[in-house]
Amino acid sequence: MGDFYTIIFWIVLSIILIILGTARFKLHPAIVLFSVALLTAIGLGFPVIQSVEVISFGFGNMLANIGILILLGCVLAVILEELQSIKYLSNLFIRVFGLKKPFLLLSSLGGLIGIPVFCDVAYIILSDFSKTLAGQAKVSRISTSVTIASSLYIAHNLIPPTPGPLAVIGNFGVADQLGLVFLLGIIISLFLVLILSLYAQFISRNTLNEDTEIEKEKDESNTSKLPSKIIIPLILPIILIANGSVLGIINSDNVVLNALETIGNPIIALAIGVLIGLFLLKRKSSELKMDLIKKAILQAGPILVITGLGGSYGQVIKESAFSDLLIDSINIQTQEPFMILIIAYLMAFFIKTAQGSSTSAMIIVSAIIAPLIIGSTLDTVMGTSLLVLAIGSGAMMVSHSNDSYFWVVKEFSGMSVKQALKSYSIGTILLSVSSMVLVMLLFWILG
């Protein structure tokens, strides 16, 4: 629908309208997203009825992917709050690691958990932990939220077995190089974690006054007498999902391993965490348990609506054939290895920024770039492995209003849209550029 520059115009205009509507005029994000998605669809030439259909499809498709995860995550969060699990875990981490480097602690934790656990799920689980730790470390909640969200995002884009890097490896036909991609991704991620820690310190200094008094209060509650079993509903789903991710690569015919892979499905794993949490609340009244479920549903409602409409907006861009026109408008016939790396990065950046999905951007770009590798000086084990990471680096930029993860981070952190754009979205730009610089440096040294 429309030529390349027309689509670019409407994408840029729609992003500006979303920012103005939510940050400047303080309209509810759901209203803004729906209105902008409809206006953009019509502006791109879709008939009104088809525009509504595209919006509805995007909404339903997004909720089909993560709707139940968000609901279960909210239920688990209120149960963990009642059990005081997050406070217990926070105090445990403080006793072990101290509070001198809270951002390095959080970014390392997020990077580790983000390898096996999908970033949306992991952030929902860890969001209350970042809030509690912020109060105890006397830093801003915005900074701890951005640290957790960004560290999970790093792993999501750079380290297999997350879906994006796996898909790129598959398109390149280099499954035997998964271990090398994993190792190089870890090396780059370690440097990014350090950069993220410094960035988070900067955010904290500039946003501490924006937190509420509740968020700045130091938690004085005594959790030393609480039983350690209260963290099982939090830890077990992470272990199950991690285990399921690893077993999904093995493709074993063993019945036990297949059963473990099944319960490692994120929905099943979170449901198990919820059931265990309810069991640990067995001494509480049935009325309290029902109230907790109702509270979780009320919390999940706005998040589901906003996330679904973010999917609607992204679907409009996908239906516009932006990706195909971008491919046609860029000359990618060069066989120069550095140029292929840069072009792959830029294409992933443009597609990700336009339509919101990092995984989709990685899949599309790797399919386009794959034929260019054959016969080029990039056609080496190290070259193709770093190309995977160049595409992953590009797919980090920019996480904003058309990315479902942006809305998950925004809603579960308590940030406003303006705060999320200024802190988290800007952070994804910094991490993306830094990651690509590291990829180029590694190629210069090792390629």
C-alpha positions, 0 to 999 in steps of 0.5 A: 500500500503506497510507495516507500516514501509514503509509508515512511511519512506515515510511520514517522507521523504516527510515531509523532502522534503517539508521543504527542497524544500520550506525553504532551496531551496526556491521553490514554495510550489505548485511545491514542494507539487505536486512533493512530493505527486507524488513521495510519491504515487509512493514510496508507490507502487501506479501505476503512473496513479493511483498516478495522479488520487489520487492527482487529487481527493485530489486536487478537494476534498479539493477545494470542501470543502473550495475553495469557502470559500477562494474565498469569504473570499478574496473578503470580505477582499478587500471590508473590506480594501476599507471600512477601516472596519478592521482599525475601528474595531482595533481602537475600540478594542484598545479604549476598551481593550487597548494595554497592553496585545494584545496577550491575547486579540487576543487569547481570541477573536480567541477562542471565535469566533472559537467555532461557526465558522470554523477555516479556515473561521474565520482566513480568516476574521480576518487575516487583523485585526491581521496585523493592530493590530500588527502595532498599538501594535508594535509587530510582525505580525507573532506573532499576526497571530500565536495567531489568528490561534492557538486560533481558532485551540484550539476551533476547536479541543476541543469545540463542536459544532465544527465538530471533537468533535461532531463526537467523541461524536457521536461515543461514543454515549454520546450526552447527555454529550455535555454540560459537554464536552463543559464546560471541553473544555472551562476550558482547552482552558482558560489555553491554551489561557494563554500559547498561549499568553506567547508563542506569546510574545516569538515569537514577541521578536524573529520575530519583525525584520522579518516583513516588514516596512509596517507591523511595521508602526503604523496606524495613520489614523483617523477612528473615523469619519467612520460610525460604519456600515462598520463593519457589513460585518465583524460581520454579517457573524460570527453571522450568522455562529454561529447561524447556528451552534447552530440551527444545533444541535437543529434539529427543524421543525420550518420554521423560525429556518430552514431558519436561519440555512440555511443562517448560512451556511458559504458560504451563510453567507460570500456571504451575507457579500460580498453583504452588503459590495458592497452595502456600497460601492454604492457611489464608481464607478462600475470600482472600484468595478470590480477592487476589485473583480479582486484583490480578485481573483488574491489573491485567485488564489495562495492560492487555488492552494497551499491549493488544492495541500496540499489536494493532498498530504494528500490524498496520505497518506490517500490512503496508509491505514496508519490509518488501519496499525497503529491500527494493530501495537498498542496493545490497549487491555488494560482496564487501564483508563490512558493508554486508554487516552494516547493511544487515544492521541497518535493515534490521534497525529500520524494520524493527523500528517500523513494525515493532517485532525484533524476532520478525525483523531478524527473520526477514533480514536474515532471509534477504542477506543469506544469499549474499554470504555465499562466495563472499569473504564473509562466508566463514564460520566467524563471519556468519556468526558475527553476521547473526549478531549484527542482525540481532544488534539492529533488531534492538533499535528502537523499542517504542510504541509499536513494540509489545514489550515496550508496553509491558515494561511501561505498565509493569514499571509504573512509568509514564509513556514519556518516562519510558520513551526517555529512559528505556527507548533511548537505552535501546538505541545506546545498546544497539549502537554499542552492540554493533560497534562491538560486532565490528570490532570483533570482526576486525580482530577475529574475522 
